[in-house]
Amino acid sequence: MADMEFKRRLNQVDELYNDLYELRQRGDEAGKEEIVLAEMRLDNAWRELYAFMGLPLSPDAGIADGSE
């Protein structure tokens, strides 16, 4: 079941990435607001995928600040 959920979320990220790519290829024809909204949807999908997998959003999350 978790495998199917992972695939669903990954497919969603892929679809949103493709949508954003197409918008950027259209250039000025695509409104800037439309592109920003597509970027936000893609970002949210990535965040949901990372949360589902239990991964931190930041590459340095969980690392001490080095002031030992």
N, C-alpha and C positions, 0 to 999 in steps of 0.2 A: 504494500500500500504506500509506504513512504517513497519507494522508487517511482511509482506513478505520479505522486505529488511533485517530486523533484523534476521529473521530465516535463510536467505541465508548467511548472514555474520557469524552467529553462526555455521552453518553447515560447512562453510569453515574453521573456526578455529578448529572445531572437526576433520575434515579430515586431516588437517595439523598436528594436535597433534598426530593422529593415525599414520601418515606417519613417524613422528619423532620417535615415540615409536618403530615402527618396525625397523627403522634404528639402534636405540640404542640396540635393542635385537640382531641384527646381529653381534654386536661387531666390531671386527677388519675387518670383511668382508666388512662392510660399510666404505668408506673412511671418514677421518675426515673432509675433505672439504665438502663432501655431507651432513654430519651431521650439520656442521656450516650453510650451506645454508638453510637446512630445519628449523633450529632454527630461522634464520633471516626471513624466510617466515612466520613462526608462529608468531613471534614478530610483524611483519608488519600487519598481519591479526588482532591481538589483538588491535593494535593501531587504525586501521581503525574502528573496532567495538566500541572501547571507544569513538572515535571521532564522530561516527554516533549517539551514545547515549548521547553525550555531557558531558561525564565524564572526569575528569582530569586523566592524566596518572600517576601522583604521588599521593600517599595517603595524603600527606600534602600540596598539591597544594591549594592555596587560603587561607591558614592559615597564620596569621601574624607571624613574626619572634620572637615575644615575648618580644621585647625590647620596652616596653611602657613607 
